[in-house]
């Protein structure tokens, strides 16, 4: 039996920070999430963050995996997958290889991969899971990646420091990006962004103000944000500690399928 997650920061109704603006953006704090069972997992709860029902072209979950929990059988759904360990550790078995991922560890698995996820530790693990359909171009084939954020160099980008967990900027075979953005307190974007790429964003540390399509919102650790294509966006880190978030976007492809 899986222990149900009981939020300790539940908002009073009048102070609820969850908000959905269809076609523009969504903010989903941990306190407002509902847990679901997935039939392919055991001793695991899934907090569904975003799906195509909101208009997104990808799916993201937070998996809460109990000790000795994980997949009941190999997953092979024809999609590409990205897993990032928010807390704890997991083991991934894919293509006859086994990898242990601890906090900050991540894995990219190309389309067609068959894999299993297990929590072999004695503590609950939390995993940010993304899956989407690969957009092929000619013979380009992305390679699997298994690493940890501490092994990825950070470089200046605009006003903040950025880490690219997927080398999409040097290899156009990858049609997706996962970047870690690191803001010292008081640092903010140098301009308001608006672009075709959509985002799924997970706040890892700190807090800040996000300006989304004309509205200001306070955000903090463990918040999830979805941003639709062309949603104007701007972030400022507030508080006393560094603000950090992991952000997904689709990259390196034209949009011919939309014609």
C-alpha positions in Angstrom: 0.0 0.0 0.0 1.4 3.4 -1.0 1.3 6.1 1.7 -0.6 9.0 0.3 1.3 12.2 0.1 -0.1 14.8 2.5 0.9 18.3 1.6 2.1 20.5 4.4 1.7 23.8 2.5 -1.9 23.5 1.5 -3.4 26.8 0.6 -6.6 28.3 2.0 -9.1 28.6 -0.9 -8.7 32.4 -1.2 -4.9 32.0 -1.4 -4.7 29.1 -3.8 -1.9 29.7 -6.3 -3.0 27.1 -8.9 -4.2 28.8 -12.1 -5.0 27.6 -15.6 -5.2 29.9 -18.6 -6.1 27.6 -21.5 -4.0 28.3 -24.6 -1.5 30.4 -22.5 -0.2 28.9 -19.3 -0.8 26.9 -16.1 0.7 27.0 -12.6 0.3 23.8 -10.6 1.8 24.0 -7.0 2.4 20.7 -5.2 -0.5 21.5 -2.7 -3.1 21.4 -5.5 -2.0 18.1 -7.2 -4.0 14.9 -7.3 -2.3 11.6 -7.3 -3.1 8.8 -9.7 -2.2 5.1 -10.1 -0.5 4.1 -13.4 -1.2 0.4 -14.3 2.4 -0.2 -15.5 3.8 0.8 -12.1 3.7 -0.8 -8.6 4.1 1.0 -5.3 4.1 4.3 -7.2 1.8 7.3 -7.3 1.9 9.7 -10.3 1.1 13.4 -10.0 0.0 14.2 -13.6 1.4 17.7 -14.4 0.5 18.3 -18.1 -0.9 16.2 -21.0 -2.3 16.9 -24.5 -5.7 17.5 -22.8 -4.4 21.0 -22.0 -3.0 21.5 -25.6 0.5 20.4 -24.8 2.4 18.2 -27.3 4.1 16.2 -24.5 3.3 14.6 -21.1 4.9 15.2 -17.8 4.4 13.4 -14.4 6.0 13.5 -11.0 6.5 9.9 -9.9 6.5 9.2 -6.2 8.1 5.7 -6.0 8.1 3.8 -2.8 11.0 1.5 -1.7 11.0 -1.5 -4.0 8.5 0.2 -6.3 8.7 1.0 -10.0 7.7 -0.5 -13.3 5.9 -3.8 -13.3 7.3 -4.7 -16.8 9.5 -3.1 -19.4 8.1 0.1 -21.0 8.2 0.4 -24.8 5.7 2.8 -26.2 7.5 4.2 -29.2 8.0 7.6 -27.5 11.1 9.3 -26.3 11.6 9.7 -22.6 13.5 11.9 -20.1 13.7 11.2 -16.4 15.2 13.5 -13.8 15.6 12.5 -10.1 14.2 15.2 -7.9 14.9 13.2 -4.7 16.3 9.8 -3.7 17.6 7.3 -6.3 16.4 5.0 -9.0 17.8 2.2 -11.1 17.2 2.2 -14.9 17.6 -1.0 -17.0 17.7 -0.3 -20.7 19.3 -2.1 -23.6 21.1 -4.5 -21.4 22.7 -1.7 -19.4 21.9 -0.8 -15.8 22.4 2.7 -14.3 21.9 4.1 -10.8 20.6 7.7 -10.8 20.8 9.8 -7.6 19.4 13.3 -6.9 20.2 15.4 -9.9 20.7 12.4 -12.1 18.9 12.2 -15.5 18.4 9.9 -18.4 17.3 10.5 -22.0 16.0 7.4 -23.8 15.3 7.7 -27.6 12.1 6.5 -29.2 11.9 2.7 -29.4 13.8 2.2 -26.2 12.7 -0.5 -23.8 13.4 0.2 -20.1 12.5 -0.5 -16.5 12.6 1.9 -13.5 13.1 0.6 -10.0 13.6 2.2 -6.6 15.9 -0.3 -4.8 16.6 2.1 -1.9 14.9 2.3 1.5 13.6 5.8 0.9 10.8 7.2 -1.3 12.1 8.7 -4.6 10.7 11.5 -6.6 11.2 11.5 -10.4 10.2 14.2 -13.0 9.2 12.2 -16.1 8.7 13.5 -19.6 7.5 11.6 -22.7 6.8 12.8 -26.2 6.7 11.7 -29.8 10.0 12.1 -31.6 10.0 14.3 -34.7 12.2 12.6 -37.3 14.3 14.4 -39.9 16.0 12.3 -42.6 18.4 9.8 -40.9 19.1 11.8 -37.7 19.0 9.6 -34.6 19.7 10.9 -31.1 21.8 8.8 -28.7 20.8 7.9 -25.2 22.2 10.0 -22.4 22.7 9.1 -18.7 24.5 11.6 -16.4 24.1 13.9 -13.4 23.6 17.7 -13.4 26.8 18.1 -11.3 28.8 16.8 -14.3 27.3 19.4 -16.7 29.2 22.7 -17.0 27.3 25.9 -16.4 27.8 28.9 -18.7 26.6 32.5 -18.7 23.3 33.0 -20.7 21.7 36.4 -20.7 21.7 37.4 -17.0 21.9 33.9 -15.4 23.9 30.6 -15.6 22.6 27.8 -17.7 23.3 24.0 -18.0 22.2 22.0 -21.0 21.4 18.5 -20.0 20.7 17.6 -23.7 23.4 18.7 -26.2 20.7 20.1 -28.6 22.8 23.1 -29.4 25.6 21.0 -30.9 23.6 18.1 -32.3 20.4 18.7 -34.2 19.4 15.0 -34.0 17.9 16.0 -30.6 14.4 17.6 -31.0 14.1 18.5 -27.3 16.0 20.4 -24.7 16.2 20.2 -20.9 18.0 23.2 -19.4 18.8 24.1 -15.8 18.6 27.8 -15.2 20.4 29.2 -12.1 19.6 32.7 -10.8 21.3 34.5 -7.9 18.8 36.4 -5.7 17.6 39.5 -7.5 18.7 38.4 -11.0 16.1 38.5 -13.8 15.7 37.9 -17.5 17.2 40.6 -19.7 14.1 40.7 -21.8 10.5 39.3 -22.1 10.6 36.1 -24.2 7.9 35.0 -26.6 8.5 32.1 -29.0 7.1 29.1 -30.7 8.6 26.6 -28.2 6.3 25.4 -25.4 7.7 24.8 -21.9 7.2 22.5 -18.9 9.1 24.0 -16.0 9.8 22.5 -12.5 11.0 24.8 -9.7 13.9 23.0 -8.0 15.0 25.7 -5.5 14.2 29.2 -4.2 11.3 31.4 -5.2 10.6 34.2 -7.6 8.1 36.2 -9.6 7.0 34.9 -13.0 5.3 37.3 -15.5 3.1 35.2 -17.8 1.0 36.8 -20.5 0.5 40.0 -18.6 0.0 38.5 -15.1 2.5 38.4 -12.2 2.7 35.2 -10.1 4.7 34.2 -7.1 6.4 30.8 -7.6 8.5 28.6 -5.3 10.2 25.3 -4.9 8.2 22.3 -6.3 5.9 24.5 -8.4 5.2 23.3 -12.0 4.5 25.7 -14.8 3.3 24.9 -18.3 3.7 27.6 -21.0 2.0 27.4 -24.4 3.7 28.5 -27.6 4.1 32.3 -27.8 3.2 32.9 -24.1 5.1 36.1 -23.1 7.3 35.2 -20.1 9.7 36.8 -17.7 11.3 35.7 -14.4 12.9 37.4 -11.4 14.5 35.5 -8.6 13.5 36.7 -5.1 14.2 35.7 -1.6 17.6 34.9 0.0 18.6 31.8 -1.8 19.4 31.0 -5.4 16.5 30.3 -7.7 16.8 27.1 -9.9 14.5 25.4 -12.3 14.5 22.7 -14.9 12.8 23.6 -18.1 11.8 21.6 -21.2 11.3 23.0 -24.7 11.0 21.6 -28.2 13.8 22.5 -30.5 15.7 21.9 -33.8 12.7 21.2 -36.0 10.5 23.1 -38.5 6.7 22.9 -37.9 5.6 21.5 -41.2 3.2 19.1 -39.5 1.2 22.1 -38.4 0.4 23.1 -42.0 
